[in-house]
Amino acid sequence: MWEKLSLDLQAHEGLLAVLGKFYGDIYLTQDKRLKGMEYLDLVLSEVHGLRI
């Protein structure tokens, strides 16, 4: 299925490896971050692999 979609699995794995760190370093460490942003964190983690 992935070949049919022309998905480069190695590149995708590399992207996921850095996205989580960047997101955590940039957004999760912000001072006075709104409590409601936790929902966005969950949505993003679902989109990028938590569910899988």
Secondary structure in CASP SS format (residue, H / E / C, confidence):
PFRMAT SS
TARGET T0000
AUTHOR 0000-0000-0000
METHOD secondary structure of the structure
MODEL  1
M C 1.00
W C 1.00
E C 1.00
K C 1.00
L C 1.00
S C 1.00
L C 1.00
D C 1.00
L H 1.00
Q H 1.00
A H 1.00
H H 1.00
E H 1.00
G H 1.00
L H 1.00
L H 1.00
A H 1.00
V H 1.00
L H 1.00
G H 1.00
K H 1.00
F H 1.00
Y H 1.00
G H 1.00
D H 1.00
I H 1.00
Y H 1.00
L H 1.00
T C 1.00
Q C 1.00
D C 1.00
K C 1.00
R C 1.00
L C 1.00
K C 1.00
G C 1.00
M H 1.00
E H 1.00
Y H 1.00
L H 1.00
D H 1.00
L H 1.00
V H 1.00
L H 1.00
S H 1.00
E H 1.00
V H 1.00
H C 1.00
G C 1.00
L C 1.00
R C 1.00
I C 1.00
END
